[in-house]
Amino acid sequence: MQRPIGLAALTVLELTPPQMVSTAADAGYSHVGIRLIPATPDEVRHDIVGDTALVRETAARLKDTGVKVLDIEIFRLKPDTRVEDYRPMLETGALFGASQALVAGNDPDELRLIDSFAEFCDLAAEYGIAPSLEPMPWTDVRDIVQGARVVDAAARPNGGVLIDPIHFDRADSKIADIAAVPASRFRYAQICDAPAQRPKDLVELLFQARCERLMPGEGGLDLKGIFGALPRDLPVSVEAPNDRLAKTMGPTERARRLLVATQKLLESLHP
């Protein structure tokens, strides 16, 4: 069975969701990730939740191209989050056929975060969606050890933990940390590369993560170690934004090259 590979929204954030679906199809992807909620206040916002023209256009484009939706994002769990407020987004995700939801832990109270994640899992389960908590070194869920602890404590069968190689490395996580997590907790993974030298401060860390990632195999991350430790057929989302490359290369060609690099890396693990 061919491993599902999706094009993540952050990789081609200049595109609208329907344009992104077409780009994914033209570049050869089987799946796509759709950002329903902007990650930052100044990020572009699309009218992509509920019964809107853009939702209908995106759904039609998915049907026409045969591309499937892997995940929807980004659901932040904060101290004041009302999980029920995310229902319209999950309804839209279900309309698109999404199977996964990306969750960020932005609550310093771990016990409250555990409760919120459990509640979100229960809500997502109504729509057949599995939430995955993504550790990021600048959030309150910094690394895979903490992420797995929250997911385990929430004790929901559809709850998972998501590895993004750049965050995994920048949090100084170890390959052995992956082996300590039950394989069933991994629903999908993200892929990108980055320089081996780690950023010196938070500003550089954030900029590199959002604007300067590299194609798989072009940097110094231990991608073979990470993906060698993950389940063999785990779906992969290609999240590798690069502002400099975007100025000289169109989104379809960037997406195509990223897919080729990803396939080459993954195939090298299991020739």
Beta strands, then each sheet from edge to edge (+ up, - down):
strand 1: 5-7
strand 2: 31-35
strand 3: 68-77
strand 4: 100-105
strand 5: 130-133
strand 6: 160-161
strand 7: 189-191
strand 8: 236-238
sheet 1: 6+ 5+ 4+ 3+ 2+ 1+ 8+ 7+
end
